[in-house]
Amino acid sequence: MLGYYPIIEFPFAIKLAQEAVLIPPVEPVAVPAPVYPVPPPAITAAGMVYLSSLLLLGTWLLVLHLEPLAALIVVSGGLGWWRVRRRVAKRHAQALTSYPADVSQYQAYPAMRVQYEHSLAAYHSPETLRSYRAQQVASVLATVAAPFFPIPIAEQVPKQGRSEAYFLAFLRQHFGTTTIFINHRVPVDDERLKTKWYYPDFIYHDDSGLCIDIEIDEPYALDSRKPIHCQGQDDYRNAFFLRKQWVVVRFSEAQVRQHPLLCCQELAALIFHLNGRHYAARFYHDRLPRQPQWDQAEARRRARNNTRELSA
Protein backbone atom coordinates (compact mmCIF):
# COMPACT_ATOMS: atom_id res chain seq x y z
CA MET A 1 0.00 0.00 0.00
CA LEU A 2 1.34 3.41 -0.96
CA GLY A 3 1.85 6.00 1.76
CA TYR A 4 1.44 9.74 1.69
CA TYR A 5 3.63 12.81 1.73
CA PRO A 6 4.90 14.36 3.88
CA ILE A 7 6.82 11.33 5.10
CA ILE A 8 8.03 11.86 8.66
CA GLU A 9 10.15 9.20 10.34
CA PHE A 10 11.43 9.26 13.90
CA PRO A 11 14.38 7.33 15.36
CA PHE A 12 13.31 4.41 17.52
CA ALA A 13 14.94 5.99 20.58
CA ILE A 14 12.80 9.11 20.20
CA LYS A 15 9.67 7.00 19.79
CA LEU A 16 10.49 5.23 23.05
CA ALA A 17 11.14 8.55 24.78
CA GLN A 18 7.82 9.94 23.57
CA GLU A 19 6.03 6.90 25.00
CA ALA A 20 8.05 6.65 28.22
CA VAL A 21 6.06 5.80 31.33
CA LEU A 22 6.79 7.20 34.77
CA ILE A 23 7.57 4.68 37.48
CA PRO A 24 5.15 5.23 40.37
CA PRO A 25 6.74 6.26 43.66
CA VAL A 26 7.37 3.50 46.18
CA GLU A 27 5.36 3.88 49.35
CA PRO A 28 7.66 3.98 52.39
CA VAL A 29 7.26 1.15 54.88
CA ALA A 30 5.97 2.29 58.27
CA VAL A 31 8.80 2.30 60.79
CA PRO A 32 7.93 1.08 64.33
CA ALA A 33 9.18 3.09 67.28
CA PRO A 34 12.57 1.71 68.35
CA VAL A 35 12.99 0.20 71.81
CA TYR A 36 16.24 0.77 73.67
CA PRO A 37 18.08 -2.57 73.96
CA VAL A 38 17.98 -3.92 77.51
CA PRO A 39 21.00 -5.95 78.70
CA PRO A 40 20.12 -9.66 78.86
CA PRO A 41 19.92 -11.19 82.37
CA ALA A 42 22.90 -13.18 83.57
CA ILE A 43 20.78 -16.25 84.32
CA THR A 44 17.57 -17.17 82.53
CA ALA A 45 15.10 -19.99 83.18
CA ALA A 46 16.53 -21.89 80.21
CA GLY A 47 20.03 -21.31 81.58
CA MET A 48 19.03 -22.66 84.99
CA VAL A 49 17.60 -25.81 83.40
CA TYR A 50 20.79 -26.27 81.35
CA LEU A 51 23.12 -25.83 84.34
CA SER A 52 21.00 -28.09 86.57
CA SER A 53 21.00 -30.83 83.92
CA LEU A 54 24.76 -30.49 83.51
CA LEU A 55 25.28 -30.73 87.32
CA LEU A 56 23.06 -33.80 87.68
CA LEU A 57 24.78 -35.55 84.78
CA GLY A 58 28.23 -34.80 86.26
CA THR A 59 27.15 -36.05 89.71
CA TRP A 60 25.75 -39.28 88.28
CA LEU A 61 29.00 -39.94 86.39
CA LEU A 62 30.98 -39.36 89.59
CA VAL A 63 28.82 -41.89 91.46
CA LEU A 64 29.66 -44.39 88.72
CA HIS A 65 33.37 -43.53 89.23
CA LEU A 66 33.61 -42.13 85.71
CA GLU A 67 35.57 -39.07 86.79
CA PRO A 68 37.30 -38.42 83.37
CA LEU A 69 33.99 -38.57 81.54
CA ALA A 70 32.35 -36.35 84.17
CA ALA A 71 35.19 -33.82 83.79
CA LEU A 72 34.80 -33.87 79.98
CA ILE A 73 31.06 -33.31 80.23
CA VAL A 74 31.50 -30.43 82.67
CA VAL A 75 34.23 -28.75 80.56
CA SER A 76 32.26 -29.16 77.31
CA GLY A 77 29.12 -27.88 78.97
CA GLY A 78 31.00 -24.91 80.38
CA LEU A 79 32.41 -24.04 76.93
CA GLY A 80 28.95 -24.31 75.42
CA TRP A 81 27.53 -22.00 78.09
CA TRP A 82 30.34 -19.50 77.47
CA ARG A 83 29.69 -19.48 73.70
CA VAL A 84 25.96 -18.92 74.18
CA ARG A 85 26.59 -16.03 76.54
CA ARG A 86 29.11 -14.56 74.07
CA ARG A 87 26.57 -14.66 71.22
CA VAL A 88 23.94 -13.00 73.41
CA ALA A 89 26.39 -10.24 74.39
CA LYS A 90 27.36 -9.73 70.75
CA ARG A 91 23.72 -9.37 69.66
CA HIS A 92 23.17 -6.86 72.44
CA ALA A 93 26.20 -4.83 71.32
CA GLN A 94 24.91 -4.83 67.74
CA ALA A 95 21.49 -3.69 68.92
CA LEU A 96 23.11 -0.82 70.83
CA THR A 97 25.05 0.18 67.69
CA SER A 98 22.00 0.13 65.41
CA TYR A 99 19.69 1.88 67.85
CA PRO A 100 20.65 5.47 66.84
CA ALA A 101 20.08 4.60 63.16
CA ASP A 102 16.69 3.10 64.03
CA VAL A 103 15.76 6.30 65.88
CA SER A 104 16.83 8.44 62.91
CA GLN A 105 14.82 6.29 60.51
CA TYR A 106 11.77 6.50 62.75
CA GLN A 107 12.08 10.27 63.01
CA ALA A 108 12.54 10.61 59.23
CA TYR A 109 9.46 8.57 58.35
CA PRO A 110 6.89 11.42 58.60
CA ALA A 111 8.87 13.52 56.10
CA MET A 112 9.26 10.49 53.83
CA ARG A 113 5.51 9.97 53.96
CA VAL A 114 4.81 13.59 53.04
CA GLN A 115 7.28 13.35 50.14
CA TYR A 116 5.57 10.19 48.96
CA GLU A 117 2.16 11.88 49.00
CA HIS A 118 3.53 14.77 46.94
CA SER A 119 5.22 12.41 44.49
CA LEU A 120 2.05 10.37 44.16
CA ALA A 121 0.03 13.48 43.37
CA ALA A 122 2.62 14.54 40.77
CA TYR A 123 2.62 11.04 39.29
CA HIS A 124 -1.07 11.35 38.45
CA SER A 125 -0.60 14.78 36.86
CA PRO A 126 -0.61 14.83 33.01
CA GLU A 127 1.80 17.76 33.10
CA THR A 128 4.35 15.67 34.99
CA LEU A 129 4.19 12.95 32.35
CA ARG A 130 4.62 15.49 29.54
CA SER A 131 7.60 17.03 31.31
CA TYR A 132 9.13 13.61 31.92
CA ARG A 133 8.78 12.61 28.27
CA ALA A 134 10.21 15.95 27.14
CA GLN A 135 13.25 15.28 29.34
CA GLN A 136 13.64 11.81 27.82
CA VAL A 137 13.48 13.23 24.28
CA ALA A 138 16.01 15.92 25.23
CA SER A 139 18.36 13.21 26.51
CA VAL A 140 18.13 11.38 23.17
CA LEU A 141 18.73 14.56 21.17
CA ALA A 142 21.80 15.32 23.27
CA THR A 143 23.36 12.06 22.05
CA VAL A 144 23.03 12.84 18.32
CA ALA A 145 26.55 12.44 16.99
CA ALA A 146 26.26 12.23 13.21
CA PRO A 147 28.42 15.09 11.90
CA PHE A 148 27.86 16.96 8.67
CA PHE A 149 30.35 19.03 6.72
CA PRO A 150 30.34 21.60 3.92
CA ILE A 151 30.86 20.09 0.50
CA PRO A 152 34.40 20.99 -0.62
CA ILE A 153 34.58 23.57 -3.37
CA ALA A 154 36.68 21.23 -5.50
CA GLU A 155 34.03 18.53 -5.34
CA GLN A 156 31.19 18.58 -7.81
CA VAL A 157 28.02 19.30 -5.90
CA PRO A 158 25.22 16.81 -6.64
CA LYS A 159 22.71 18.35 -8.98
CA GLN A 160 19.76 19.73 -7.08
CA GLY A 161 16.17 19.79 -8.15
CA ARG A 162 14.72 23.10 -9.26
CA SER A 163 12.55 23.36 -6.14
CA GLU A 164 15.40 23.50 -3.61
CA ALA A 165 16.32 27.14 -4.25
CA TYR A 166 12.64 28.11 -4.19
CA PHE A 167 12.00 26.35 -0.87
CA LEU A 168 15.25 27.55 0.73
CA ALA A 169 13.97 31.14 0.90
CA PHE A 170 10.90 30.02 2.86
CA LEU A 171 12.94 27.82 5.20
CA ARG A 172 15.34 30.61 6.10
CA GLN A 173 12.50 33.08 6.47
CA HIS A 174 10.79 30.87 9.05
CA PHE A 175 13.71 29.14 10.78
CA GLY A 176 16.59 31.59 10.35
CA THR A 177 19.94 31.27 8.67
CA THR A 178 21.73 29.53 11.55
CA THR A 179 19.61 26.38 11.65
CA ILE A 180 19.14 25.60 7.95
CA PHE A 181 22.13 24.16 6.08
CA ILE A 182 22.54 23.46 2.36
CA ASN A 183 25.44 22.07 0.36
CA HIS A 184 26.50 19.86 3.22
CA ARG A 185 27.25 16.17 3.31
CA VAL A 186 27.07 13.44 5.94
CA PRO A 187 29.77 10.73 6.17
CA VAL A 188 28.47 7.18 5.80
CA ASP A 189 30.16 4.59 8.02
CA ASP A 190 28.19 1.60 6.72
CA GLU A 191 29.92 -0.29 3.90
CA ARG A 192 26.68 -2.01 2.96
CA LEU A 193 25.32 1.30 1.66
CA LYS A 194 28.11 1.48 -0.96
CA THR A 195 28.66 5.20 -0.62
CA LYS A 196 30.91 7.38 1.50
CA TRP A 197 28.60 10.38 1.74
CA TYR A 198 24.94 11.35 1.77
CA TYR A 199 23.91 14.77 0.52
CA PRO A 200 20.70 16.01 2.17
CA ASP A 201 18.68 18.63 0.32
CA PHE A 202 18.50 20.59 3.58
CA ILE A 203 19.60 20.01 7.16
CA TYR A 204 17.88 21.51 10.16
CA HIS A 205 20.12 21.59 13.25
CA ASP A 206 19.81 23.53 16.50
CA ASP A 207 21.60 23.59 19.82
CA SER A 208 19.26 21.01 21.36
CA GLY A 209 21.00 18.45 19.14
CA LEU A 210 17.99 17.95 16.88
CA CYS A 211 18.99 17.08 13.32
CA ILE A 212 16.42 16.76 10.54
CA ASP A 213 17.16 15.47 7.08
CA ILE A 214 14.75 17.48 4.88
CA GLU A 215 14.22 16.10 1.38
CA ILE A 216 12.18 17.15 -1.66
CA ASP A 217 11.13 14.11 -3.67
CA GLU A 218 10.45 14.25 -7.40
CA PRO A 219 8.88 11.35 -9.32
CA TYR A 220 11.47 11.36 -12.13
CA ALA A 221 14.67 13.06 -13.26
CA LEU A 222 14.13 15.80 -15.82
CA ASP A 223 17.16 14.89 -17.93
CA SER A 224 17.01 11.08 -17.95
CA ARG A 225 13.27 10.64 -17.29
CA LYS A 226 14.30 7.90 -14.87
CA PRO A 227 11.86 7.19 -12.00
CA ILE A 228 13.28 8.31 -8.65
CA HIS A 229 12.14 8.33 -5.04
CA CYS A 230 9.65 5.55 -5.66
CA GLN A 231 8.17 3.92 -2.60
CA GLY A 232 10.83 1.84 -0.84
CA GLN A 233 13.67 3.25 -2.93
CA ASP A 234 15.01 5.46 -0.11
CA ASP A 235 14.42 3.05 2.77
CA TYR A 236 18.09 2.18 3.35
CA ARG A 237 19.08 5.83 3.22
CA ASN A 238 16.34 6.78 5.68
CA ALA A 239 17.34 3.94 7.98
CA PHE A 240 20.91 5.24 8.08
CA PHE A 241 19.80 8.64 9.36
CA LEU A 242 17.38 7.06 11.83
CA ARG A 243 20.19 4.96 13.28
CA LYS A 244 22.11 8.20 13.83
CA GLN A 245 19.10 9.62 15.75
CA TRP A 246 18.20 12.04 12.94
CA VAL A 247 14.58 12.72 12.01
CA VAL A 248 13.74 12.30 8.32
CA VAL A 249 11.15 14.52 6.61
CA ARG A 250 10.27 14.11 2.95
CA PHE A 251 7.99 16.46 1.04
CA SER A 252 6.84 15.91 -2.49
CA GLU A 253 7.95 18.46 -5.04
CA ALA A 254 4.33 19.40 -5.66
CA GLN A 255 3.79 20.16 -1.95
CA VAL A 256 6.84 22.43 -1.85
CA ARG A 257 5.86 24.26 -5.04
CA GLN A 258 2.18 24.67 -4.18
CA HIS A 259 2.23 25.01 -0.37
CA PRO A 260 5.68 26.14 0.82
CA LEU A 261 4.25 27.94 3.87
CA LEU A 262 2.32 24.89 4.96
CA CYS A 263 5.44 22.76 4.54
CA CYS A 264 7.20 25.18 6.90
CA GLN A 265 4.27 24.86 9.28
CA GLU A 266 4.64 21.08 9.21
CA LEU A 267 8.32 21.40 10.11
CA ALA A 268 7.64 23.98 12.82
CA ALA A 269 5.02 21.76 14.45
CA LEU A 270 7.45 18.83 14.35
CA ILE A 271 10.26 20.85 15.94
CA PHE A 272 7.94 22.20 18.63
CA HIS A 273 6.78 18.66 19.35
CA LEU A 274 10.35 17.45 19.82
CA ASN A 275 12.09 20.25 21.71
CA GLY A 276 9.47 22.93 22.39
CA ARG A 277 11.01 25.58 20.14
CA HIS A 278 8.49 28.08 18.77
CA TYR A 279 8.49 29.26 15.19
CA ALA A 280 5.90 31.54 13.63
CA ALA A 281 4.89 28.90 11.10
CA ARG A 282 3.27 26.74 13.75
CA PHE A 283 0.53 29.33 14.19
CA TYR A 284 -0.91 28.74 10.72
CA HIS A 285 -4.26 26.97 10.84
CA ASP A 286 -4.48 25.24 7.44
CA ARG A 287 -3.24 21.69 7.01
CA LEU A 288 -0.76 20.67 4.37
CA PRO A 289 -2.66 18.54 1.82
CA ARG A 290 -1.42 14.96 1.81
CA GLN A 291 -0.22 13.57 -1.50
CA PRO A 292 0.22 9.88 -2.31
CA GLN A 293 3.59 8.34 -2.92
CA TRP A 294 4.29 6.84 -6.30
CA ASP A 295 5.59 3.52 -7.53
CA GLN A 296 7.64 2.81 -10.65
CA ALA A 297 4.60 2.62 -12.91
CA GLU A 298 3.16 5.90 -11.65
CA ALA A 299 6.54 7.64 -11.97
CA ARG A 300 6.85 6.51 -15.60
CA ARG A 301 3.33 7.69 -16.33
CA ARG A 302 4.15 11.11 -14.93
CA ALA A 303 7.34 11.23 -16.96
CA ARG A 304 5.39 10.47 -20.16
CA ASN A 305 2.87 13.19 -19.30
CA ASN A 306 5.57 15.71 -18.38
CA THR A 307 3.83 16.51 -15.11
CA ARG A 308 6.86 18.22 -13.61
CA GLU A 309 7.33 20.47 -16.63
CA LEU A 310 3.66 21.39 -16.78
CA SER A 311 3.53 22.26 -13.08
CA ALA A 312 6.54 24.57 -13.24
C-alpha positions as CSV (number, residue, x, y, z in Angstrom):
1,M,0.0,0.0,0.0
2,L,1.3,3.4,-1.0
3,G,1.9,6.0,1.8
4,Y,1.4,9.7,1.7
5,Y,3.6,12.8,1.7
6,P,4.9,14.4,3.9
7,I,6.8,11.3,5.1
8,I,8.0,11.9,8.7
9,E,10.1,9.2,10.3
10,F,11.4,9.3,13.9
11,P,14.4,7.3,15.4
12,F,13.3,4.4,17.5
13,A,14.9,6.0,20.6
14,I,12.8,9.1,20.2
15,K,9.7,7.0,19.8
16,L,10.5,5.2,23.0
17,A,11.1,8.5,24.8
18,Q,7.8,9.9,23.6
19,E,6.0,6.9,25.0
20,A,8.1,6.6,28.2
21,V,6.1,5.8,31.3
22,L,6.8,7.2,34.8
23,I,7.6,4.7,37.5
24,P,5.1,5.2,40.4
25,P,6.7,6.3,43.7
26,V,7.4,3.5,46.2
27,E,5.4,3.9,49.4
28,P,7.7,4.0,52.4
29,V,7.3,1.2,54.9
30,A,6.0,2.3,58.3
31,V,8.8,2.3,60.8
32,P,7.9,1.1,64.3
33,A,9.2,3.1,67.3
34,P,12.6,1.7,68.4
35,V,13.0,0.2,71.8
36,Y,16.2,0.8,73.7
37,P,18.1,-2.6,74.0
38,V,18.0,-3.9,77.5
39,P,21.0,-5.9,78.7
40,P,20.1,-9.7,78.9
41,P,19.9,-11.2,82.4
42,A,22.9,-13.2,83.6
43,I,20.8,-16.3,84.3
44,T,17.6,-17.2,82.5
45,A,15.1,-20.0,83.2
46,A,16.5,-21.9,80.2
47,G,20.0,-21.3,81.6
48,M,19.0,-22.7,85.0
49,V,17.6,-25.8,83.4
50,Y,20.8,-26.3,81.4
51,L,23.1,-25.8,84.3
52,S,21.0,-28.1,86.6
53,S,21.0,-30.8,83.9
54,L,24.8,-30.5,83.5
55,L,25.3,-30.7,87.3
56,L,23.1,-33.8,87.7
57,L,24.8,-35.5,84.8
58,G,28.2,-34.8,86.3
59,T,27.2,-36.1,89.7
60,W,25.7,-39.3,88.3
61,L,29.0,-39.9,86.4
62,L,31.0,-39.4,89.6
63,V,28.8,-41.9,91.5
64,L,29.7,-44.4,88.7
65,H,33.4,-43.5,89.2
66,L,33.6,-42.1,85.7
67,E,35.6,-39.1,86.8
68,P,37.3,-38.4,83.4
69,L,34.0,-38.6,81.5
70,A,32.4,-36.3,84.2
71,A,35.2,-33.8,83.8
72,L,34.8,-33.9,80.0
73,I,31.1,-33.3,80.2
74,V,31.5,-30.4,82.7
75,V,34.2,-28.8,80.6
76,S,32.3,-29.2,77.3
77,G,29.1,-27.9,79.0
78,G,31.0,-24.9,80.4
79,L,32.4,-24.0,76.9
80,G,28.9,-24.3,75.4
81,W,27.5,-22.0,78.1
82,W,30.3,-19.5,77.5
83,R,29.7,-19.5,73.7
84,V,26.0,-18.9,74.2
85,R,26.6,-16.0,76.5
86,R,29.1,-14.6,74.1
87,R,26.6,-14.7,71.2
88,V,23.9,-13.0,73.4
89,A,26.4,-10.2,74.4
90,K,27.4,-9.7,70.7
91,R,23.7,-9.4,69.7
92,H,23.2,-6.9,72.4
93,A,26.2,-4.8,71.3
94,Q,24.9,-4.8,67.7
95,A,21.5,-3.7,68.9
96,L,23.1,-0.8,70.8
97,T,25.1,0.2,67.7
98,S,22.0,0.1,65.4
99,Y,19.7,1.9,67.8
100,P,20.7,5.5,66.8
101,A,20.1,4.6,63.2
102,D,16.7,3.1,64.0
103,V,15.8,6.3,65.9
104,S,16.8,8.4,62.9
105,Q,14.8,6.3,60.5
106,Y,11.8,6.5,62.8
107,Q,12.1,10.3,63.0
108,A,12.5,10.6,59.2
109,Y,9.5,8.6,58.4
110,P,6.9,11.4,58.6
111,A,8.9,13.5,56.1
112,M,9.3,10.5,53.8
113,R,5.5,10.0,54.0
114,V,4.8,13.6,53.0
115,Q,7.3,13.4,50.1
116,Y,5.6,10.2,49.0
117,E,2.2,11.9,49.0
118,H,3.5,14.8,46.9
119,S,5.2,12.4,44.5
120,L,2.1,10.4,44.2
121,A,0.0,13.5,43.4
122,A,2.6,14.5,40.8
123,Y,2.6,11.0,39.3
124,H,-1.1,11.3,38.5
125,S,-0.6,14.8,36.9
126,P,-0.6,14.8,33.0
127,E,1.8,17.8,33.1
128,T,4.4,15.7,35.0
129,L,4.2,12.9,32.3
130,R,4.6,15.5,29.5
131,S,7.6,17.0,31.3
132,Y,9.1,13.6,31.9
133,R,8.8,12.6,28.3
134,A,10.2,15.9,27.1
135,Q,13.2,15.3,29.3
136,Q,13.6,11.8,27.8
137,V,13.5,13.2,24.3
138,A,16.0,15.9,25.2
139,S,18.4,13.2,26.5
140,V,18.1,11.4,23.2
141,L,18.7,14.6,21.2
142,A,21.8,15.3,23.3
143,T,23.4,12.1,22.0
144,V,23.0,12.8,18.3
145,A,26.5,12.4,17.0
146,A,26.3,12.2,13.2
147,P,28.4,15.1,11.9
148,F,27.9,17.0,8.7
149,F,30.3,19.0,6.7
150,P,30.3,21.6,3.9
151,I,30.9,20.1,0.5
152,P,34.4,21.0,-0.6
153,I,34.6,23.6,-3.4
154,A,36.7,21.2,-5.5
155,E,34.0,18.5,-5.3
156,Q,31.2,18.6,-7.8
157,V,28.0,19.3,-5.9
158,P,25.2,16.8,-6.6
159,K,22.7,18.4,-9.0
160,Q,19.8,19.7,-7.1
161,G,16.2,19.8,-8.1
162,R,14.7,23.1,-9.3
163,S,12.5,23.4,-6.1
164,E,15.4,23.5,-3.6
165,A,16.3,27.1,-4.3
166,Y,12.6,28.1,-4.2
167,F,12.0,26.3,-0.9
168,L,15.2,27.6,0.7
169,A,14.0,31.1,0.9
170,F,10.9,30.0,2.9
171,L,12.9,27.8,5.2
172,R,15.3,30.6,6.1
173,Q,12.5,33.1,6.5
174,H,10.8,30.9,9.0
175,F,13.7,29.1,10.8
176,G,16.6,31.6,10.3
177,T,19.9,31.3,8.7
178,T,21.7,29.5,11.5
179,T,19.6,26.4,11.7
180,I,19.1,25.6,7.9
181,F,22.1,24.2,6.1
182,I,22.5,23.5,2.4
183,N,25.4,22.1,0.4
184,H,26.5,19.9,3.2
185,R,27.2,16.2,3.3
186,V,27.1,13.4,5.9
187,P,29.8,10.7,6.2
188,V,28.5,7.2,5.8
189,D,30.2,4.6,8.0
190,D,28.2,1.6,6.7
191,E,29.9,-0.3,3.9
192,R,26.7,-2.0,3.0
193,L,25.3,1.3,1.7
194,K,28.1,1.5,-1.0
195,T,28.7,5.2,-0.6
196,K,30.9,7.4,1.5
197,W,28.6,10.4,1.7
198,Y,24.9,11.3,1.8
199,Y,23.9,14.8,0.5
200,P,20.7,16.0,2.2
201,D,18.7,18.6,0.3
202,F,18.5,20.6,3.6
203,I,19.6,20.0,7.2
204,Y,17.9,21.5,10.2
205,H,20.1,21.6,13.2
206,D,19.8,23.5,16.5
207,D,21.6,23.6,19.8
208,S,19.3,21.0,21.4
209,G,21.0,18.5,19.1
210,L,18.0,18.0,16.9
211,C,19.0,17.1,13.3
212,I,16.4,16.8,10.5
213,D,17.2,15.5,7.1
214,I,14.7,17.5,4.9
215,E,14.2,16.1,1.4
216,I,12.2,17.1,-1.7
217,D,11.1,14.1,-3.7
218,E,10.5,14.2,-7.4
219,P,8.9,11.3,-9.3
220,Y,11.5,11.4,-12.1
221,A,14.7,13.1,-13.3
222,L,14.1,15.8,-15.8
223,D,17.2,14.9,-17.9
224,S,17.0,11.1,-17.9
225,R,13.3,10.6,-17.3
226,K,14.3,7.9,-14.9
227,P,11.9,7.2,-12.0
228,I,13.3,8.3,-8.6
229,H,12.1,8.3,-5.0
230,C,9.6,5.5,-5.7
231,Q,8.2,3.9,-2.6
232,G,10.8,1.8,-0.8
233,Q,13.7,3.3,-2.9
234,D,15.0,5.5,-0.1
235,D,14.4,3.0,2.8
236,Y,18.1,2.2,3.4
237,R,19.1,5.8,3.2
238,N,16.3,6.8,5.7
239,A,17.3,3.9,8.0
240,F,20.9,5.2,8.1
241,F,19.8,8.6,9.4
242,L,17.4,7.1,11.8
243,R,20.2,5.0,13.3
244,K,22.1,8.2,13.8
245,Q,19.1,9.6,15.7
246,W,18.2,12.0,12.9
247,V,14.6,12.7,12.0
248,V,13.7,12.3,8.3
249,V,11.2,14.5,6.6
250,R,10.3,14.1,2.9
251,F,8.0,16.5,1.0
252,S,6.8,15.9,-2.5
253,E,8.0,18.5,-5.0
254,A,4.3,19.4,-5.7
255,Q,3.8,20.2,-2.0
256,V,6.8,22.4,-1.8
257,R,5.9,24.3,-5.0
258,Q,2.2,24.7,-4.2
259,H,2.2,25.0,-0.4
260,P,5.7,26.1,0.8
261,L,4.3,27.9,3.9
262,L,2.3,24.9,5.0
263,C,5.4,22.8,4.5
264,C,7.2,25.2,6.9
265,Q,4.3,24.9,9.3
266,E,4.6,21.1,9.2
267,L,8.3,21.4,10.1
268,A,7.6,24.0,12.8
269,A,5.0,21.8,14.5
270,L,7.4,18.8,14.3
271,I,10.3,20.9,15.9
272,F,7.9,22.2,18.6
273,H,6.8,18.7,19.4
274,L,10.4,17.4,19.8
275,N,12.1,20.2,21.7
276,G,9.5,22.9,22.4
277,R,11.0,25.6,20.1
278,H,8.5,28.1,18.8
279,Y,8.5,29.3,15.2
280,A,5.9,31.5,13.6
281,A,4.9,28.9,11.1
282,R,3.3,26.7,13.7
283,F,0.5,29.3,14.2
284,Y,-0.9,28.7,10.7
285,H,-4.3,27.0,10.8
286,D,-4.5,25.2,7.4
287,R,-3.2,21.7,7.0
288,L,-0.8,20.7,4.4
289,P,-2.7,18.5,1.8
290,R,-1.4,15.0,1.8
291,Q,-0.2,13.6,-1.5
292,P,0.2,9.9,-2.3
293,Q,3.6,8.3,-2.9
294,W,4.3,6.8,-6.3
295,D,5.6,3.5,-7.5
296,Q,7.6,2.8,-10.6
297,A,4.6,2.6,-12.9
298,E,3.2,5.9,-11.7
299,A,6.5,7.6,-12.0
300,R,6.9,6.5,-15.6
301,R,3.3,7.7,-16.3
302,R,4.1,11.1,-14.9
303,A,7.3,11.2,-17.0
304,R,5.4,10.5,-20.2
305,N,2.9,13.2,-19.3
306,N,5.6,15.7,-18.4
307,T,3.8,16.5,-15.1
308,R,6.9,18.2,-13.6
309,E,7.3,20.5,-16.6
310,L,3.7,21.4,-16.8
311,S,3.5,22.3,-13.1
312,A,6.5,24.6,-13.2
